[in-house]
Amino acid sequence: MLSFWEKQTFSAYDYAVVGSGIVGLSTAISIKEKQPNASVVVFESGLLPTGASTKNAGFACFGSITELLEDIKVLGKEQALTLVMERYLGLIKLRERLGDANLDYHNHGGYELIREQELYCIDEIETINDLLKDVFDEKPFEEDKSLVKTFGFNDQVVKSLIYSRYEGQIDTGKMMKSLINMAQKLEIRILTGASVSKIEENSKDVDILVADQTYGHVKFKAGSVAICTNAFTKKLITDIDLNPGRGIVLVTKPIENLKFKGVFHCEKGYYYFRNYGDRVIFGGGRNLDYEAETTTSFDINTDIKKELLRRLDEIILPKTPYEVDYLWAGIMAFGQNKQPVLKQHSDRIYLGVRLGGMGVAIGSRMGEKLAEMMI
């Protein structure tokens, strides 16, 4: 059992956050910014943040033309506009909180690769620009066909590019390091290797059971709890519209005379790539096998890996030699629509999950809103 000292000093908090990804740390930081004297603890099941926060490709984006047109079709113009607004404001919040230098932020712009079957999007550029006129100071999208050859893409496949001036890129590792540093400066306690197995709410507080090799379980208490576990939420909350979605990402070794800079989207955002210095970071392909990729396993789908390599060979880097240096999988969370889940689940338990692959963009603002709900 815990000692008197352990129980007195480490087991009870005003607020607890489960999950130390972007949303979890942003929630904890926002709580301390609003209530400096509050005690806050963050539980992280892994040694490092486990799901997608340290495994994404580092896109500071808000949605490509094909994605936004699909959102309008499914959600309607008003909700699609709200999604873009939340993503853009979230990116502003992230940059203001941490600073561009700490994010290694670069505004090289974003581009969507337009194939023959997506040429219809060109005619929709002004419609989308008009929809977003109250979000951005300038028109966010414009066509630039000339860059297809400049960037070295296969012009037999890529017929044009749509440029997005407000998109950028970050170093995901530096972002998470900066969030952790900020949390620690605010005296937020971060417990890693702390897998929460059960949450039990009572009239006065919430019991949080954490698996422990020595004791089996250790019980913590908090006045209220934020669950920010995204793809892994169903381990704690079963009655939620949420499914995991695995995404594969690879990084090449440095490529001599790499012709492009920026973030790039293909096929409604299902494929995405960018430069990182002279390397290429490339991910996606979940749409090739939705069933297999609806998983929390970090294994690599070899069929999707083959397709990513084929696209590098034939479309992105044709006739350019390269070698793959890193390959990994991250786990995102999706629902029946793209709206994130941000709500009070019960009297003392709150949810900030289902980010739909847009955690970098919406995580900071989502954490801020979650903190406001809890206080």
NURO-119596 format. One record per residue (C-alpha): residue in three letters; residue number from 1; x, y, z. Coordinates in steps of 0.001 Angstrom, whole numbers, plus 500000, padded with zeros to 6 digits. Example, Ala and Ser with C-alpha at 12.3 -4.5 7.8 and 13.67 -1.06 7.14 Angstrom:
NURO-119596
     r     k        X        Y        Z
   ALA     1   512300   495500   507800
   SER     2   513670   498940   507140
This chain:
NURO-119596
     r     k        X        Y        Z
   MET     1   500000   500000   500000
   LEU     2   501008   503635   499585
   SER     3   502863   505313   502404
   PHE     4   501364   508186   504356
   TRP     5   503704   510552   502464
   GLU     6   502810   509199   499042
   LYS     7   499112   509455   499742
   GLN     8   499357   512950   501238
   THR     9   501586   514373   498512
   PHE    10   500904   512557   495264
   SER    11   497431   511012   495210
   ALA    12   494912   513891   495198
   TYR    13   494482   516787   492734
   ASP    14   491990   519452   491790
   TYR    15   492068   518404   488142
   ALA    16   493273   515312   486308
   VAL    17   493847   514853   482587
   VAL    18   494115   511427   480981
   GLY    19   496375   511556   477916
   SER    20   499433   513761   477391
   GLY    21   499018   514495   473707
   ILE    22   498306   517920   472244
   VAL    23   494784   518137   473665
   GLY    24   495693   516748   477081
   LEU    25   498666   519039   477645
   SER    26   496798   522027   476194
   THR    27   493911   521352   478585
   ALA    28   496225   521125   481596
   ILE    29   498102   524283   480584
   SER    30   494864   526208   480041
   ILE    31   493583   525156   483480
   LYS    32   496778   526433   485147
   GLU    33   496658   529663   483148
   LYS    34   493131   530272   484447
   GLN    35   493676   528882   487968
   PRO    36   497397   529180   488845
   ASN    37   496924   527710   492316
   ALA    38   495050   524609   491164
   SER    39   496800   521238   491353
   VAL    40   496807   519403   488010
   VAL    41   498047   515936   487079
   VAL    42   498351   514374   483620
   PHE    43   498384   510592   483176
   GLU    44   500133   509144   480108
   SER    45   500012   505402   479470
   GLY    46   503209   505365   477417
   LEU    47   506734   506428   478192
   LEU    48   506112   509048   475476
   PRO    49   502745   510373   474212
   THR    50   501354   507283   472549
   GLY    51   498704   507947   469901
   ALA    52   499159   510529   467158
   SER    53   500654   513641   468774
   THR    54   504269   512523   468297
   LYS    55   503571   510469   465178
   ASN    56   501916   512911   462794
   ALA    57   503595   514483   459769
   GLY    58   503727   518013   461187
   PHE    59   501149   519741   458986
   ALA    60   499834   523139   460076
   CYS    61   496804   522940   457800
   PHE    62   493040   523483   457777
   GLY    63   491804   521376   454837
   SER    64   492353   521126   451087
   ILE    65   489822   522056   448395
   THR    66   488677   518460   447843
   GLU    67   488338   517934   451606
   LEU    68   486341   521132   452061
   LEU    69   484017   520319   449161
   GLU    70   483403   516907   450708
   ASP    71   482741   518535   454098
   ILE    72   480198   520888   452521
   LYS    73   478459   517927   450894
   VAL    74   478265   515993   454178
   LEU    75   477947   518747   456799
   GLY    76   476615   521753   454908
   LYS    77   478326   525109   454394
   GLU    78   477852   526428   457922
   GLN    79   479404   523451   459718
   ALA    80   482184   523164   457134
   LEU    81   483008   526836   457682
   THR    82   483045   526293   461458
   LEU    83   485522   523430   461050
   VAL    84   487906   525623   459058
   MET    85   487554   528469   461546
   GLU    86   488324   526200   464514
   ARG    87   491363   524710   462773
   TYR    88   492763   528098   461788
   LEU    89   492165   529639   465219
   GLY    90   493687   526543   466805
   LEU    91   496857   526980   464770
   ILE    92   497027   530634   465779
   LYS    93   496634   529628   469435
   LEU    94   499398   527013   469136
   ARG    95   501799   529480   467529
   GLU    96   501028   532241   470021
   ARG    97   501406   529909   472992
   LEU    98   504696   528261   472012
   GLY    99   506231   530665   469484
   ASP   100   507227   529832   465914
   ALA   101   510863   529165   466828
   ASN   102   509870   526482   469353
   LEU   103   507641   524859   466735
   ASP   104   510212   525214   463957
   TYR   105   507279   526667   462020
   HIS   106   507734   527470   458329
   ASN   107   505117   529035   456089
   HIS   108   506083   527463   452772
   GLY   109   502400   527182   451898
   GLY   110   500248   524203   451062
   TYR   111   499291   522594   447769
   GLU   112   496771   520078   446530
   LEU   113   497736   517783   443671
   ILE   114   494933   517773   441112
   ARG   115   494518   514739   438880
   GLU   116   492216   514457   435849
   GLN   117   489294   513321   438014
   GLU   118   489702   516322   440335
   LEU   119   489852   519095   437733
   TYR   120   486292   520038   438691
   CYS   121   487811   521599   441836
   ILE   122   489405   524373   439796
   ASP   123   485950   525785   439068
   GLU   124   485118   525727   442786
   ILE   125   488103   527792   443982
   GLU   126   486261   531117   444024
   THR   127   483231   529528   445697
   ILE   128   485423   528250   448530
   ASN   129   487353   531533   448726
   ASP   130   484065   533404   449056
   LEU   131   482891   531018   451796
   LEU   132   486107   531670   453740
   LYS   133   486263   535443   453218
   ASP   134   485553   536172   456888
   VAL   135   488219   533720   458103
   PHE   136   491244   534889   456107
   ASP   137   492517   538345   455147
   GLU   138   493310   537240   451597
   LYS   139   491893   534597   449299
   PRO   140   493350   531339   450646
   PHE   141   493299   529299   447420
   GLU   142   494536   529817   443876
   GLU   143   495574   527572   441001
   ASP   144   499216   527370   439906
   LYS   145   499624   524848   437119
   SER   146   503187   525925   436323
   LEU   147   504545   524462   439555
   VAL   148   503782   520866   438553
   LYS   149   506955   520736   436464
   THR   150   508906   523070   438772
   PHE   151   508345   520660   441652
   GLY   152   509247   517663   439512
   PHE   153   505919   515829   439772
   ASN   154   504688   513439   437088
   ASP   155   502634   515721   434830
   GLN   156   500951   512734   433226
   VAL   157   499190   512195   436551
   VAL   158   499251   515623   438212
   LYS   159   497406   518061   435959
   SER   160   497516   521123   438207
   LEU   161   498124   522392   441736
   ILE   162   495931   524461   444031
   TYR   163   498029   526689   446279
   SER   164   496991   527504   449853
   ARG   165   498913   530502   451206
   TYR   166   497977   530052   454875
   GLU   167   499309   526538   455428
   GLY   168   502653   525731   457011
   GLN   169   504678   523000   458657
   ILE   170   506093   522298   462102
   ASP   171   508491   519969   463845
   THR   172   506148   517676   465781
   GLY   173   508830   516621   468261
   LYS   174   509740   520219   469104
   MET   175   506065   521077   469527
   MET   176   505519   518294   472063
   LYS   177   508775   519076   473867
   SER   178   507706   522712   474185
   LEU   179   504259   521763   475498
   ILE   180   505834   519451   478078
   ASN   181   508332   522144   479116
   MET   182   505550   524686   479513
   ALA   183   503452   522271   481570
   GLN   184   506381   521541   483866
   LYS   185   507114   525244   484361
   LEU   186   503491   525639   485447
   GLU   187   504056   522826   487988
   ILE   188   501727   520413   486237
   ARG   189   502622   516874   487276
   ILE   190   503028   514536   484283
   LEU   191   503078   510822   485100
   THR   192   504277   508637   482222
   GLY   193   503865   504883   482083
   ALA   194   500608   505512   483960
   SER   195   497870   503539   482229
   VAL   196   494445   504505   483571
   SER   197   492337   501352   483779
   LYS   198   489171   502703   485369
   ILE   199   487487   505965   486311
   GLU   200   484810   505964   489009
   GLU   201   482823   509096   489733
   ASN   202   481236   509732   493114
   SER   203   479429   512649   494725
   LYS   204   482571   514466   495895
   ASP   205   485303   513587   493404
   VAL   206   486558   511023   490891
   ASP   207   488613   507919   491634
   ILE   208   491232   507175   488976
   LEU   209   492729   503696   489008
   VAL   210   496182   503446   487428
   ALA   211   497862   500114   486704
   ASP   212   501092   499646   488659
   GLN   213   503665   496827   488623
   THR   214   504286   497049   492374
   TYR   215   500789   497467   493791
   GLY   216   498593   496182   490958
   HIS   217   496655   499447   490979
   VAL   218   497134   502852   492568
   LYS   219   494101   505023   493274
   PHE   220   494263   508758   492598
   LYS   221   491553   511318   493281
   ALA   222   490604   514474   491407
   GLY   223   487803   517002   491587
   SER   224   487174   516575   487870
   VAL   225   488743   514632   485024
   ALA   226   489349   515394   481347
   ILE   227   489666   512378   479073
   CYS   228   491928   513287   476141
   THR   229   492873   509820   474917
   ASN   230   491499   510242   471370
   ALA   231   491712   506856   469585
   PHE   232   492014   504943   472860
   THR   233   488970   506500   474537
   LYS   234   486734   503424   474350
   LYS   235   488938   501718   476929
   LEU   236   487399   504139   479441
   ILE   237   484177   505400   477819
   THR   238   482314   502813   475740
   ASP   239   479209   504764   474704
   ILE   240   480825   507057   472160
   ASP   241   480830   507331   468356
   LEU   242   484561   506908   467854
   ASN   243   486775   504523   465932
   PRO   244   490570   504398   465662
   GLY   245   492202   505044   462310
   ARG   246   495790   504004   461751
   GLY   247   498015   506145   459552
   ILE   248   501399   505154   458136
   VAL   249   504190   507711   457725
   LEU   250   507627   507344   456155
   VAL   251   510624   509645   455943
   THR   252   513304   509490   453269
   LYS   253   516974   510123   453721
   PRO   254   518077   513593   452511
   ILE   255   517566   513966   448757
   GLU   256   520016   516003   446725
   ASN   257   518380   518984   445011
   LEU   258   514872   518262   446285
   LYS   259   512647   520438   444104
   PHE   260   509741   521300   446385
   LYS   261   508989   522890   449746
   GLY   262   505636   523006   451487
   VAL   263   502867   520683   452573
   PHE   264   500991   518717   449935
   HIS   265   497601   516992   449904
   CYS   266   496201   514388   447513
   GLU   267   492815   512711   447095
   LYS   268   490709   514434   449760
   GLY   269   493615   514406   452190
   TYR   270   494018   510630   452256
   TYR   271   497610   511088   451065
   TYR   272   499896   513849   452271
   PHE   273   503561   514718   451988
   ARG   274   505958   517544   452761
   ASN   275   509608   518422   452833
   TYR   276   511595   518367   456048
   GLY   277   514755   520107   454942
   ASP   278   515900   517880   452077
   ARG   279   513883   514878   453243
   VAL   280   510366   513902   452191
   ILE   281   507783   512929   454798
   PHE   282   504923   510990   453193
   GLY   283   501897   509323   454732
   GLY   284   498361   508125   454211
   GLY   285   496579   505346   452369
   ARG   286   494094   504507   455120
   ASN   287   491333   504558   452505
   LEU   288   492855   501507   450785
   ASP   289   491679   499255   453614
   TYR   290   489388   500969   456105
   GLU   291   488581   497756   457946
   ALA   292   492199   496756   458553
   GLU   293   493173   500307   459517
   THR   294   490386   500646   462083
   THR   295   492746   499466   464786
   THR   296   494889   500620   467689
   SER   297   497742   498349   466599
   PHE   298   500943   500130   465602
   ASP   299   501883   497439   463060
   ILE   300   502627   498415   459450
   ASN   301   500165   497453   456711
   THR   302   502550   496171   454028
   ASP   303   500050   496735   451193
   ILE   304   499711   500406   452110
   LYS   305   503473   500718   452466
   LYS   306   503857   499367   448909
   GLU   307   501340   501900   447617
   LEU   308   503144   504790   449304
   LEU   309   506408   503696   447707
   ARG   310   504716   503347   444308
   ARG   311   503407   506894   444535
   LEU   312   506827   508185   445521
   ASP   313   508373   506369   442565
   GLU   314   505781   507280   439948
   ILE   315   504207   510588   440997
   ILE   316   506132   512559   443635
   LEU   317   509772   511675   442929
   PRO   318   509798   510231   439396
   LYS   319   513341   509483   438210
   THR   320   514698   510712   441560
   PRO   321   516668   508203   443636
   TYR   322   515748   508039   447319
   GLU   323   516002   505767   450346
   VAL   324   513483   505316   453151
   ASP   325   515039   506159   456514
   TYR   326   512076   505894   458927
   LEU   327   508684   504188   458844
   TRP   328   506032   504188   461585
   ALA   329   502307   504179   462323
   GLY   330   500199   506551   464407
   ILE   331   496618   506126   465569
   MET   332   494006   508817   464883
   ALA   333   490311   508852   465827
   PHE   334   487272   509323   463589
   GLY   335   483490   509294   463860
   GLN   336   480491   509438   461568
   ASN   337   481307   513082   460861
   LYS   338   484359   515315   461239
   GLN   339   483139   517210   464277
   PRO   340   485349   516563   467322
   VAL   341   483788   515366   470575
   LEU   342   484018   518148   473142
   LYS   343   481498   517740   475935
   GLN   344   480706   517190   479581
   HIS   345   480145   513447   479866
   SER   346   478895   513506   483471
   ASP   347   479054   515788   486508
   ARG   348   482832   515499   486893
   ILE   349   484067   513841   483689
   TYR   350   484738   515723   480448
   LEU   351   485726   514575   476964
   GLY   352   488016   516153   474379
   VAL   353   488535   513466   471741
   ARG   354   487943   512363   468108
   LEU   355   490149   514886   466360
   GLY   356   489806   513352   462891
   GLY   357   493471   513647   461980
   MET   358   493492   517398   462707
   GLY   359   495050   517382   466179
   VAL   360   497828   519855   465382
   ALA   361   495252   522339   464097
   ILE   362   492474   522002   466660
   GLY   363   494224   520568   469721
   SER   364   495209   523859   471383
   ARG   365   491809   525475   471005
   MET   366   490053   522278   472025
   GLY   367   492125   522132   475204
   GLU   368   491286   525738   475985
   LYS   369   487556   525102   475560
   LEU   370   487736   521933   477640
   ALA   371   489456   523826   480456
   GLU   372   486731   526493   480372
   MET   373   484069   523797   480714
   MET   374   485828   522212   483696
   ILE   375   486507   525339   485735
